[in-house]
């Protein structure tokens, strides 16, 4: 699945940066309220977000989502840390208003990074899902489990799929995120 535009919301310390899809592209998106998936959404929806887009040169910088996903995939699992934080994060996300407009595809933690994947329930809910997920994500540091498990940073990448669904990949990290590539508009 190819993705047209990418919205990146990166929180490093207190800095926030956005890369958004041009309005002309979003205006032509489907607006049905009916969910597109007949089965639960899967991680496969995110493959385009984690791989270099077709047609980019070998010298192009990698996206934040690619870099964070690679770091996440390369990390070993700390069973006690990951199981505890996954349970707390899942409970938190399930109780938020964003759970009405989006589905949490997965919450998976390793030893210093957690990856949270979410998708809008329908194209018509994409804008609302994006807004509500951002509120959920950026209120996570106010939760007692956030500091209890040593989390210090958040990186989020968002995009619209070809069928108009907002896809969100979020990373909670125990270490500050340093030297991310510049956002390309």
Buried (B, 14 or more C-beta within 10 A) or exposed (E): EEBBEBBBBBBBEEEBEEBBBEEEEBEEBBEEEEBBBEEEBEEEBBEBBBEBBEEEEEEEBBBBBBBBBEBBEEBEEBEEBBEBBBEBBBEBBEEBEBBEBBBBBBBBBBEBBBBBBBBBBBBBBBBBBBBBBBEBBBEBBEBEBBEEBEBBBBBBBBBBBEBBBBBBBBBBBBEEBEEBEEBEE
